[in-house]
Amino acid sequence: MFICVIADYGTGDPAFTEVTQRLLFAFPHAQIHLLSVPPFSTLATGFWIAQLGLNPGPSDRLIYHNCAPRQDDPQARRDNEGEGLTYALLSNGVKVVGVFAGYTLSFIKDHTEELRVVNVSRGGSQFRSRDVFPAAAAAIAREDFSLLGDNLKSEQIPDVPPDRIAWIDGYGNIKTTIAAHTVNLQPQTKIAIRIGDVVSDAVYSDGSFKVPEGTLAFAPGSSGWSVGDSTQPLRFLELFLRGGSAWERFARPRVNQQVTQIV
């Protein structure tokens, strides 16, 4: 069993170790890989669920995610109650178990064979991803679907916003939610990009390295996945500063900030 844990605990946070320990209690021989997203960033969570789940990998695979801002109800919470647990079976057979909050299911909602509520307590612990949810995830991974409840409808899940920062990688490249096929520009077209209060000149490119050193490229990046029977995979555009950091160029923006193209 290959388990990917996606959560907003923070890089190096012992919470990852505690959750790993609970999952290994159920799957002693599992390979567990950890991915930390920014606090409360359901957009980054949803992006990585799709990027890891919809691309090739081990056949016996579970994605276990937890990003629960508890923003579904602004009132005081009783018994640490938060957003509910869900199960998704992706079109390639990958199982996904985690909290439905914000955009966590937005990237995969059109790529599922099954999408259902999991009938477990929504409260009972401040640390539900350690104390409440692992047992349900383990049951589902073992093909015990007795906890599954109502189907989730696609219209209950928000669409992916088409103009946001989805991720900033370790090189300072800015991955966006802008689908490459939605941009009708010729390669080498000069444009300007705005993020927050910063505007920068850029060059639209069909390949990030097809620009000189020091040039900001706006180009299809490495993120995306196959869509149905289409021979052309979905690709998202990235901002890439060759020889530097696009993130620094735009004054260190945050995930979910808007990206505006100015031709």
N, C-alpha and C positions, 0 to 999 in steps of 0.2 A: 504493500500500500504506500503510495506517494501522497503525502498531505502537504499542501501549501497553506500556511496560515497568513492571512492578510489582515492587519489590524493597525489601529492608530495609537498603540501604546507608547511608541517612541523607540528609536534605535537603541538597543542595549538594555531596554527596560526589563527588569526581572519578571514582569507580567507575561512576557513571551515564554520564559522558562516555566512558569507555573502552568500555563495553558498546555505547553508541550508535554509536561509531566502528566497531566490528565489525559491527553490524547494517547500517550504511550502506555498508559494504564490499560486502555482499551485495545491498542495495537502495538504490542511490545516490539515488533520488528519493522515498524513503519519508518520510512524516511521522511522527516519533517523539515520543511524549508520555511523560513520566516521572511516576511516582507512588511516593513513599517511604512505607513503612509502618514501625511501630516494630520495633526489633531482635527477630528470632526470632518475630515475630507471624504465625504461620500463619493464625490466625483472621481478622485484618485482611486478609491477602493473599487468602484465599478469598472474603471478603466483596466485595472490590473486583473480583476476577475475575468474579463473578456480576453485580455491579451494572453494570459496564461492558460485559460480554460479552452479557448477556441483554436489555439495553435497546437501543433503536434507535441506529444509528450507520452508518458507512461499510460498504458490503457487502464490500469487500476489506480485511478486518480481521484482525490477529493480536495476541493478548495473550501476551506473553512475561514469565514471572514467575520470580522466584528468591527464595525464603526457605527456607534450608536449615540449620536449627539443628544438623544432624548428631546428632540425638537418637535415631535408630533403633537405634544400637548404642553402649552406654556405654563400650566398650573403646577402647583406643588405635587410631587410624585409620591404616591403611596407605595410603601414597601419596595422602593427603588425600581418601580416598574418602568419599562422602556419599550422601544419598538419591538415588534414580534419577530420570531424566527421563521425563516422560509427555506424551502428546498427547491432547487432547480436541477433538472436533468438536461444537459446541453445536447445539441443535435449530434455531437460526436461521442456521447455516452459518458462524459465527465459529470460527476456529481458536485453540486455546489450547495453548501449549507451556511446560512448566516443571517444576520439581521437585515430586515428591509427598512432602510432609512435613506431618504433623499434619492441619490442617483446610484445606489449600490447595485440595482438590478437593471439600470437603464441600458447599458451597453449590450446586455445579453437577452433582453426581453423578446427579441425577434429571432432568437437562435436557440429556443428551448423546445424539447419534446414534452416537458412537464414543468409546471410552476405552481407550487402549492404552499399553503401555510403549514407550519409544523406546530402541533398542539402541545406546547410546553408552557410552563409558567413564564409570564412576561416580567415577573418580579422575583422577590425572594433573596436577592443578593445585589450588592453594588457591582460585583464582578461576575456577571451572569455567564460570560464566555468561558469562565473557569468552573463555576459551581453548578450551572444549570444546563448549558447547551452541549457540552461534550458527549454526554450520554446519548442524547438524541442524534448527534452527528454519527456516533459509533453505530447506533442501531440502523440508521439509513445506509451507511457504508456497507453493512452486512446484509443488505436487502430486506431489512425489517421495516416495512412502511406503515406499521400500525399507528404511528403518531401523526401521519399526514392528514390534513384537514382540507378545507375548501381550496378550490383553484383560485389563483390570482389571475385577474384579467389584465391584458396588456394596457388597457386604458387607465388602470389604477397606478401604473408606473410612469413617472415623468420621462419625456424624451430627453436624449442627450442634448445639452445646449450646444449649438453648432459653432461657437466662437470663443471657447475658453481655453485656458491652460489646463492640460490634463496632468502634466508631470514635468519636473525639471530633473534631468539626469546628472550624473556625476561630472560630466564635462561642461555643464552649463547650457546644454541644448534644451530648448523649450518645446516640449511635445504638446500639440494642440488637439482640440476636438474637431478641427476643420478637415472635412474629408477632401482628399486630393481631387476627386472627380467633380467637386462643386466649384472649382476654380478654373476659369477659362482664360488662361494667360499663355502667351508664348514664352518659351525659355529665354532667359536673359532680359525679360521685361523689368524695368526699374519701377519700384513701388516704394511706398512708405508704410510702416507698421506702427501702430500706437498700442501701448500697454500702459494703463494708468496715465500718468502725466508725461511719459516719455514717448517721443516719436523718433524713429530711426529709419534712414534709408535702407533699402534692402533690394535684392535681386531675386526674382522668381527663377528657380532652377528645377530641372527634372532630375537632378542628382546633387547632393549637398557639396561634394568635392569639385563640382564643375564651376567653381568661383575662385578668384584669386585670394591669397592670404589677406586677412583683415576685412573681408567682405561678409556682410550678413546675408545669408541665403534663406529663402523661404521655399522649402522643397519637401516633396514626399519623404518621410522618414522611415524608420525601421519598424514602426508600430502599425498594427492592423491584422486582419485575418480574412480567410476565405469566406465568401458569402454565397451560400447555396451552391448551384451548379456553375456559377460564373467562373470564367477562366482568369478574370482579373480580380485579385484580392482587394478588399477595402484597405486603403492606406490613408494615414493622417499626416497633415503637414507639420513640419518642424521648423523652428527658427534656429539656425546654426551659424555661429560666427567662427569662420575658419581661422585657427590660430588664437582664439580667445574664447570668451564666455558670453553667449547671448543673454544669459541671466544677469550678468554684471552690466551689460550694455543697457538693459532695461531697468536698472536700479533694483535688482533682486525682487522681482514680482513674486506673488504667491500663486499656488494652485487655485484655480477657479476664477482668476481675474480674466477680464474680457480682452480679446485680441481683435483689433480692428485693422483691416487692410485699407490703405488709401492708395488708389492707383494714380 
